Amino acid sequence: MKQLFLLVSFSLCLQAGAQVPVSTMSDDSSRSIELREIQVSSKEPGNRQRMLHFYRANQSSTLEDILSRLPELSLLRRGSYGMEPAIRSLSGGQINVLVDGMRIHGACTDKMDPATIYIEPLNLENLQLQTGTTGFVNGSAIGGTLNLKTAIPVCHPGKKINGTISSGYQSAARSIHDAFQLNYSANKWAFLGTASYRKSNPYRIGGGEKIAFSQYEKINYSFASTFRLNAFSRIKADYIGDNGWNTGYPALPMDVGYAVARIGALSLQHDKPGRPVYRWQVKLYANQVRHYMDDTHRPAVPVHMDMPGRSLTFGLFAEGELKLNSRQELHIIADASSTRLRASMTMYEPGQLPMYMLTWPDNRKNQYGAGLNWSYRADSNWLLQSALRLDYVSTALSSREAKDHISVLGFTNASRNEILKNISFTANRKLSQWLKSSVSLGYAERMPTATELYGFYLFNAQDGYDYTGNPGLKPEQSIQGEVSVLIHGKKGQFRAGVFYNHIAHFISGAVNPSFSSMTAGANGVKTYEALPGARLAGIESSLLLKPLSRLDIVSTLRYTDGRDHNGDPLPMIAPLKNTSSVRYQFSKVFLQLETETAADQRRISRKYGEDKTNGYILFHLRSGFSFLLAGKKTDLQFGVENLFDKKYHEHLDWGNVARPGRNGYVMVKWQF
């Protein structure tokens, strides 16, 4: 209770400072636009660099470290790497996670490989986060969209080559991070290449204990090239490669032997301000993910298992931004994609022949959709917006072997064809020079995932059950609303909002007593079923304040409550959490104090194997300075996270595995 009081008091004290003298403010209510205040960019002009330090934490941090500081986002943690993003407590197939607008499907049945792991801060241009009522324009979803925009090669007049070299170390896991970026430009074309290497050993928690199987190692590289056809049009080619190996997951019974992703795209882009169609692009893309789970390094495994998986996706999309007249604008997108999935498991029981089965029986998903976002500025105070999205989705098993697997569960027809409908309305009102309000209402649908439709005895380590799919599941349907206010002044801005989301046909696992478990020690079998309904409600706030020219204050607060149709708590709902930072710049040196505070979580789903989680308060101290090395700018950053070596875990951490204790880090970056 004391922690909760301190959390709320500190957040309110910080946020009260946002009511400052005012200036003009943006009238665009799109959440992806409003979040430019926390836009992550590999190009860091002017004051934007100061803002990036808050959300990048330090220059050796992963994308997951950055995402965890956004008020709308939380991360489901099964290991120290490959955490699954959730937008307002919705995750998996309930949200879209895109890379440059491209759909990427993980190849792991245990969700060890979300699309976020394929992007490094080094090759990230910005984050586009759309929640709730506006999060379906790029694809039907009830929870929102996270679109990771990669860096673009830049033409530098008179300077053909520039780049950065960086290296870092963190003590809690004795981890290293090395990265390189190179940009080369000529008359009409430019090239950008990045490469990074991370190696992390099993980390130490508060008190000194090491967490076994928490290590990982990976390399990531990307290439992007643009060729200017004329002053307004260009061709862009992108390629991202990611290789991970020896990746441990202490909350799961298996680790990752290797994980490989290959992502490629070719696009034609046009940008000519002043024309009715002032921006458009067409993109063709393909990606493949291969993932291999094994337990060969685990002690006392009664039955050794191999679990390889593979996904292959092809897609095409076209989008454009139109200025209909001085008051109306339109953003249109049309896209299509096709995904093939397959995952299997082979069990090697001593003295027996190997036992083989498909865990994701061969299946394909074809999606064709179109969306638009229309905005109308009625006058200087009112901005009205409407979003619409329609998708045609077909799913089916694609082999005789796959159909035989599903028939064992009593399903004879596993093919599905659905039309998904999404629509929303938003009204933005400028109440004064410094105050704006926004009200949104929307309806959205989403298709069940391959796991929910076709999963075959997939073990869930959180509740201890094997899960089987249900090809007869209906799409989830969501009615949601949101109200927010934005206070914007010369010295900062403060945003606060409340949201409510009612979900019909909410998909959840229910115990199936007619089936016997296959995993040794499992509690039984659950089959995915649609509950009559569920609801989510919450609050979010963010403060960006600059009371002095050298002083920055950033604070975010989030809270969500989730209940099913019986009023029982939903699983994996994070408690009240606040992250606050105060930073002072001394000439070329900065000093930053950061706190993370979470309340107790006592509203738990025992059916899902949850238990109560204690709250915590963490302190992080960061510093750094810039200097010249060989005539080039060099940044040195260092600090201590979890300063008082607190032993803790978050409620979304599977298996209650504790997070790292005191962690000292140092990072040096040289620009040329």
N, C-alpha and C positions, 0 to 999 in steps of 0.2 A: 504493500500500500504506500509505503514511503517512496519507493521508486516511481510509482505512478504519479504521486503528488509532485515530485521533483521534475518529472518529465513534462507534465502539463504546464507547470509554473514557468519552467525555463523557456518552453516553446512560446507561451503567450507573451512573456516579457520581450522576447526577441521580435515577435511578430507585431507587437504594439508599435515598434519603431518604424513600421512601414507607412504610417500615416504622416506623410511629409508633404512639403510644398509640391505642387503638381506641375505636370507638363502634358503635352499631347500624348495620346496613346493609340495603339493599333486598334482597329475595329474588326479585325479578322478573328472570328471565334474558333477557327479550327484548332484543335488541340495540338496538332503537329506544328502549327505556326507559333502558338503561345509557348511551346516548349523550346523555342529558339533561345530562350534565356539559359537553357542548359544544353544547348547544342554542342555536340562534341565534334571538333574539327581538327584535321591534321594541318590545316592552314590556320595560323593563330595570329591574325592581325590585331594590333592595338590592344584594347581592353579585354577582348575575348580570351586572351591567354590566361588572364587572372581567373576568369570564370571556369576555364577548363581544369585548373588545378583542384578545384573543389570536387569535380566529378571524375577526374582521372585519378585522384588521390595521390598517386605518384606515377612516374613515367615507366615503372616496371609493372604496373598493375595490368590485369587482364580486363577484357571487356566485361566480364562478370562483376569485377570490382566497381566498374562505372555504373552498370545497370542497377546494382544493389542500392545506389544512393538516390535513385529517382523515386518520387513519392508514389507513383502509380505502379511501380514494379516491385516484385519480391522474387526470390529464387528458391526453388526446391533443391536441396543439397543431398546428394547420395555419396559424394566424395569431394575431394578438394578441387576437382576439375569436372567440367561438363555439367554445370548446374542448369536446371530447367527454368526458364523465365515464366512468370505468371503475372498477368495484368489484372489487378483488382481481384486476386485469388482465383482467376480462371486461367487454365493452362492447356497444353496439349492441343487437341483439335478444336478447342474453344477459342483459340486466338490464331492470328497469322503471324509467323515470324519469317520475314523475307530478307533477302540480300539483293539490293538494287532492284526491288520489285520481283525477283525470281523466287519461285517456290522450290524449297529444298526439303526432302523428306529424309529423316534419319533412318538408319538401317539397323538400329538396336531396338529390340522389343522391350528393353528395360529403360529406355529413354536416356541412355548415356551420351547421346550425340545430338543435342539440339543444334540448330543452325548457327546459333551465336558463337560456337566454338571455332568456326572457320574464319572469323574476322578478328584481327588484332587491332588494338588502338592505332598502330602505325599506319594501317591501310584503311582507316575509317575516316570518312569525310564528315558525316553527321548522323544523328539518330532522328528518325521520324516516328513519333509515338502518337497513335490515335486511340482513344479509349471509347468504349461504350457505343454511343449513338453515331459516331463518325468512323468507327474502326472497321467497317465492312466494305468500303468503296473498292479496295484492292482485292477483295475476296470475302465471301460470306463467312461471318464469324460473329459470335455473340459477346466476345470479350474485348476485342480490339486488335490492333495491328502494330507490330514493331518492325520497321523497315530500316535495315542497316545500309547506309549509302557509302560506298567505297570512294576512296580518294581518286581525283581526276588529274591526269597529267597536265602540267601547266607550262605554257610558253613564256619564257623569260627573254624579253628583247635584250640582245647583247650579252646574254649569259646562257650558255648552252648546257652546263652541267651544275647541278647543286644536289645536296642530299644531307643525310645525317648518319652518324654511327653512334650507337648507344650500348651500354653494358650495365647490368645491375646485379645485386646480390641481396637475398633476404635470409635472415638468420633462423627463423622458426623451422624452416624445412631445408636449410642450407641449399637454397634454390638459386639458380643463375638464369639470367635473361639477357640475351644478346640480340641486337636488331640492327638492320641496315636499310636505308632508303636512298634511292637514286632517281633523279629526274633529269632527263636529257631532252632538250628542245631544239628544233631546227625551224626552217621557215614556215612550213605548213603542218609539221607533225611534232608530236611530243611523246615521250616514253617515260613511264614510271614503274620502277621495280622495287619491291620490298622483300625482305627475308627476316625471319626471327626464329630464335631457338630458345626453348625453355626446358629446364630440367629441374625437377623438384623431388627431394627425398621425403620419406615419411616425416610428417611435421610433429612438433612438440606442442602439447597443450599447456594450459596454465597449471603450474605445479611441476612440470618437467617430463611427464609421461609422453612417450611417443605413440602415435597412432599407426599401427601396422596397416599395410596396404593402402596408404594415402599418397603414394608417390605417383609421378607421371613424367613423361618426356614427349616432346613434340617439336616439329618444325612446321613453319607456315611460310608460304611464299606467294607472291602475286605479281602479275604483269598487266599493265594497262597501256594502251597506245591509242592516240587519236590522230586523225588526219583531217585537216580542214579542207573541205571542198570549195568553200567560199567564206565570206565574212560572217555568214549566219548558220552554216551547216557543217557538220563533221561526222565522220565515221569513227566509232569507238569499239575497240576489241578488249576484252577482259579475260583474265584467267587467274584462278585461285587454286592453289594446291595446299593440302594440309595432311600431314602424316603424324599420327600419334601412336605410341607403343608403351608397353610396360606401365599401363595406367591402372592404378588401384582404386577400388571402391569399397571402403571399409563398412559401409552400411548395407552392402549387397553380398550374396554368397559367391559372386564371381567377379573377376577382373577383366580387363581388356588387353588382349594380346596385341592387337593392332587395330587402328581405325584410319581409313584413307578416304579423302574426299577430293574430287576433281570437279571444278565449276568453271564453265566457259560461257561467254556471251559475245554477241556481235550486234551493235545497234547503230542506227542512223538518227542523229539528233539535230534539231533545228531550233534556233532561238533568235527571233527578230522582233524586238519591242516596237510597238506602234502599229503592228498589223492586227487584224481581227483574230487570226490564229497565231498568237505570238510565241508559242512554244509547243513543240511536239516531238515525240520520239517513237521509233519502232525497234523492238528488240527480239532477237531469236537467241534462245539459250538452251543449255543442256548441262546436267550434273549427274554424277554418280557417287554414291557413298557405299563403302564396304566396311563391315564391322565384324570383329571376331572376339567373342567372349570365351574365356577359359578359366579353369580353376586349378591349374597345374601347380601353382605356387601356394595354394591354401593347404594348411596342415589337416590331417585326419579327415580327408574327404571320402565318404563311404562309396560314392559312385561318381567317378570322373565324368565330366560333360564338356563337349565342345558346342558352341552356339554361334555359327556364322550367320550374317545377314547382309542383304544387298538391296539398295534402292537405285532406280534409274528414272530420271525425270527429263522430259523434253517440254519446252514451252515457248510461247510467242505472246507478246502483248504490244499494244499500241495505245498511246495516250496523248492527249492534247489539251491545251488551255486556250480558251476562246474568250475574247472580250466582245460580248454581244452589243453593248452600247456603254454609255458612260456610267450606267448604274448596275449592269448585270455582267457576270462572268460565269463561265462554265468549265469544269474540269471533267473530261470524259476518258474512260479507259475501257478497252476491250481486250480480253485475254483468253488463252486456251492452254491447257497443260495435260500431260499424260504421265502417270507414274506407275511403275512396276515394282512390286515388293515381293521379297522371298526371304524367309529365315527358317532355320532348321536347328535341330538338336540331336546329338548322338551321345548316348550314355554307354559307358564302358564298365559294366559290373564285373568284378573278378569272377572268373570261371564261367562266364556266359558270353554268348555272341553279342556284338554291339547292337544296341536298340536305337533305331532311327525314327524321327518323326518331324513333321513340319510344324513349327510354332507360328509362323505366318505363312499359311498355305498360299501358293502363288496367286497373286491377285493384282488387278490393275484398276486404276481410277482415272477416268477421263473427265475433265472439267472444262466447261465453256461458259464464259460470263461477260457481263458488261455492267459498268457502274458510272454514275455521274454525280457531281457535286455542284449544285447551282447556288449562286449567291446574288442577292438583290439588295442594293443600298437604297432604302426608301428615302432617307434624308440623312443629314449629318449625324443624327442620333440613333437611327435604327439600321441594323443589318440583319436581313433574313436569309437563312440558308436551308437547303433541303438536299438530302442525299438519297440515292436509290441504287440498288444492286439486284440483279437477277443472275442466277447460276443454274445451269443444267449439269447435273453430276450423274455419272453412271459408274457403278462398281460391279465387279464380277470376279469369280475365280477363273484362272486362266489355264488350268491343267487338270487332267483326269485325276492325278494323285491328290491335288488340292480338294477336289470335290469329294473324293472318298474320305478324306480326313473329316470334313465338315459333316458328312452324312452320319458319322459315328455319333455326333452330338444330336442327331434327330432332325437335321435340316436338309431338305432336298433341293430347295431353290434358294441360292445365295446371291442372285443377281439383284441389283437395285438401280432404279432410275428415279431421280428426284429433281424437282425444280425448287430452288431455295430463293426466298423473297426477303428483302431487307429495305427498310425505308426509315427516314428520320427527318425531324424538323427542329431547327434551332432559331431562337430569336435573341439577338444581342442588342442591348440597350445602353447607350452612353448617357449616364445619369448626370455627369458633370465632367469637367476637364480631367478630373483625377479618378473617377469612379465609373466602372462598367459592370453590368450584370449580364448573365447569360442563362437561358432556360432551354433545355433540350428534351425531346421525347422521341423514342425510336422503337422499332420492332426489327428483330434479326433472327436468322436461323442458321444452323450449322449441321453438316453431315457427320454421322458417326465415323470414327477413325477405323483403320484396318484392324487394330487391336480389338476394338469394341465389336466389330462385325465378325472377324474371322480368327481372332486369337485362339490358340489351341494349347491349353494347359500352360499358361504363362504364370510363373511364380511371382507373387508380390511380397517382397521382404518386409514391408511395413506392417501388414496385417497377417502374414503367414498363410495366405490362401493361394491355391492355383486358380487362375481365371480362364474362363472360356468365353468366346464371342457369341453374339446373337445377331444373325443377319436380318432379323425382323425388326430391329430397333428403328423407332421413328426419329427424325431430326429433332434436335433440341430447338425450342422456340423461346425467345426472350423478349419481354417488354421492359424497357428501362427508361429512366428519367434522370436528369442531372440539373442542378442549379449551382451557379458559381458567381463569385464576385472578384473583380480585379481592381486593386488600388495601385495607381502608378504615379510616381512623383519623380522629381529631379534626383533624389538620393536613393531611389530603390523602388521595388514593387512587391506587393503581397497578393497572393492568390489563395482563395479558399473555396471549396466546393463540397457538396454532398451528392451522393448518387444512390439510386435504388434499382435493383435488377431482379425481376421475377422470371424464372426459367421453368417452362413446361416441358414435360418428357425428359426430366433431368436424368442423365445416364449415371448409374451407380451399380456396384456389384452386390448381388444378393446370394446368400448361401443356397446351393443346390444340393439337397440331401441325396438325390438319386445318383450322383456321380461320386467316385472315389478319387482321392488325390493321387497324383503321380510323383510329386516331389517328396522325398523322404523327410518326415517330420512336419509336413504341412498340416494345417488345422482343418483342411477340407477343400471344397471347390466352390467358387462363386461364379455365377453367370451374369453377364451385364444385362441389366433391366432398366426400364425407364420409370422413374418415380413420377407421381402425379405432378410434383412441382418442388421448387426450391427458391430461396430468395437470398440475395446479397445486398447489404446496405453498408455505406461507409462514408468517411470524411477524408479529405486530403487538403493539405495546405503547403505553400512554399513561400519563403521570404528571401529576397535578394536585396540587401541594404548596403549602401556605401555612405555612412555618415561623415567620413573624412576622406580626403583624397587618397590616403595610404591605407585605409581600413576597409575591409570587406567582411560582411556577415551573411552567411547562408544557413537557412534552417528549413527542414522539411518535416512534415508530420503526416502519418497515415494510420487509419483504423478501419477495419472491416469486420462485419458480423455476418455469418452465414448460417442458415437454418434450412432443414428439409421440410416436407409437407406436414410432418408431425411435430415440428418445432425443435427437433433434435439438432445439435450442432453439426455442420458440415466439416469434413476433414480438411486438413492443410490450409487453415485460415490463420494468417499471422496476427499476432496481438498488436496493440497500440505501439507505435515505434516513432522515435524522433532522431534525426541526425542533424547536428548543428556544428558549424565551423566559424571560427573567428580568425581572420588573417590580417597581419600588418606587414607592410612593405617598408623596409629600411633601405632606401636607395636600391642597391642591387641584391640585397638579402631580404628574404621573407621569413616570417615565423607564423605558424598556423597551429591552432589548438582545435581539435575536433572531438566531439562526443557522439556516441551511439547509445541510445537508451531504449530498452524494450520493457513493456509491462509483463506481468505474469499472464500466461494463457491458461485459463481454467475452464473455458468452454471447449470441450474436446469430444471427439467421436470415438467412443470405445469400440464400436462395431468395426472401425477401421484400424484398430490397434493403437490408437493414440493414448498418451498419458499427459499429465499436466507438466507445463514448462515454467520454470522460474524466470523472472525478469532479470535484467542485468544493466549495468552502466559501464561503458568502456571509454577510455581516453586515448587519443592518438596525438602525437606531437610530430609536426613536420617542419622542415626548414630547407633552405637551399639558396644558392646564389649563382650569379653569372659572371664569367670572366673571359678573357681572350687567351686562346691557346694557339700558337702558330698563326696569330692574326685572325683567328676564327672564333665566333661565339661558342662558348662552352657552358653548359648548365650542369651544376652538381646539386643533386637533391638527396636528402637523407632524413631519417626520422625513426620513430618508434611507435608501433601500433600495439594496442592492448598494453598500455604503459605499465599497469599494475598487475600484469600476468594473471588476469581473471580466467578461471575455468568456467566455461559456459557453453551452451549450445542454443541455437534458435529453434523455434517451434517447428519450422519447416525442414529441419535436419532429420533425415531418416535415421532410425536406430539410435537417436539421441547421442550421436557421435560428437564429441566436443570439438570446438573450433580451435584454431591456433592460439597459443598463449602469446607472451611478449615477443614481438617480432621487430627486430631492427633491420633497416634496409638502407641501401645506398645506390644511387643511380647517376651515371654520368652520360651526357649527350653532347657530342661534338658536331657542329654544323659546318658544312663547307659549300 
